[in-house]
């Protein structure tokens, strides 16, 4: 992956995190964290990966992000002054969920020893 693409992905992640923290209208957004952004090679689409510490609300929050994606996209365009703002798609960061699960299993295994 090119350095410029990586830098742009991080810039989008940072801007969306600030929007989430300071401008999101729904307080339910507060429990989510944007972990990374992956752009398509043509930079027209961005997949935004989210972490939800409360897994019981994951589906509700993903739906909420999808419903408000126009808001996030318009705020992103204003913040970054882009000629073309990528279409946003929100997904759970499953790597983090699996890492937490493995950590939990290891801790349980150690406590049994």
C-alpha positions in Angstrom: 0.0 0.0 0.0 1.3 3.4 -0.9 2.5 5.8 1.7 0.1 8.5 0.4 -2.9 6.1 0.7 -2.0 5.1 4.2 -1.6 8.7 5.3 -5.0 9.6 3.7 -6.7 6.7 5.5 -5.2 7.8 8.8 -6.3 11.4 8.1 -9.9 10.2 7.5 -9.9 8.1 10.6 -8.7 11.0 12.7 -11.3 13.4 11.2 -14.1 10.9 11.7 -13.1 10.2 15.3 -13.3 13.9 16.0 -16.7 14.2 14.3 -17.8 11.2 16.4 -16.6 12.8 19.6 -17.6 16.4 19.1 -20.4 16.6 16.5 -22.4 13.4 16.5 -26.0 14.1 17.4 -26.9 10.8 19.1 -25.2 10.0 22.5 -25.2 6.3 21.6 -22.3 7.0 19.3 -20.1 7.7 22.3 -19.5 4.0 23.1 -18.0 3.3 19.6 -14.4 3.8 18.6 -13.1 4.2 15.0 -10.2 1.8 14.8 -9.1 2.1 11.2 -10.2 3.2 7.7 -9.5 1.3 4.5 -9.9 3.1 1.2 -10.5 1.4 -2.2 -7.6 1.8 -4.6 -9.6 4.5 -6.5 -10.3 6.3 -3.2 -14.0 6.4 -3.9 -15.0 4.1 -1.1 -13.9 4.0 2.5 -14.6 1.2 4.9 -14.7 2.5 8.5 -13.9 -0.1 11.1 -15.5 0.3 14.5 -15.0 -1.2 17.9 -18.0 -1.7 20.3 -17.0 -2.6 23.9 -20.6 -3.5 24.5 -21.1 -6.3 22.1 -24.8 -6.6 23.0 -25.4 -3.3 21.2 -23.2 -4.0 18.2 -26.0 -4.5 15.7 -28.0 -1.5 16.9 -25.0 0.7 16.6 -23.9 -0.5 13.2 -27.4 0.2 12.0 -27.3 3.7 13.5 -23.9 4.4 11.8 -25.3 3.3 8.5 -28.4 5.5 8.9 -26.2 8.5 9.7 -23.5 7.9 7.1 -24.6 10.9 5.1 -24.0 13.1 8.1 -20.6 11.7 8.7 -19.7 12.0 5.0 -20.8 15.7 4.8 -18.9 16.5 8.0 -15.8 14.7 6.6 -16.1 16.8 3.4 -16.2 20.0 5.4 -13.3 19.1 7.6 -10.9 17.8 4.9 -12.0 20.1 2.1 -12.0 17.3 -0.4 -12.8 17.5 -4.1 -14.4 14.0 -3.8 -15.4 12.5 -0.5 -15.4 8.7 -0.4 -18.7 6.8 0.2 -18.6 5.5 3.7 -19.4 2.0 4.8 -19.3 1.0 8.5 -18.1 -2.4 9.7 -17.2 -3.9 13.0 -13.5 -4.4 13.6 -13.6 -8.2 14.0 -9.9 -8.4 14.6 -10.3 -6.6 17.9 -13.3 -8.7 18.9 -11.3 -11.9 18.2 -8.3 -10.5 20.1 -10.5 -9.8 23.1 -12.0 -13.3 22.9 -8.6 -14.9 22.8 -7.4 -12.8 25.7 -10.4 -13.8 27.7 -9.8 -17.5 27.0 -6.2 -17.2 28.0 -7.1 -15.5 31.2 -9.7 -18.2 32.0 -7.1 -20.9 31.2 -4.5 -19.3 33.5 -7.0 -19.0 36.4 -7.8 -22.8 36.1 -4.1 -23.7 36.4 
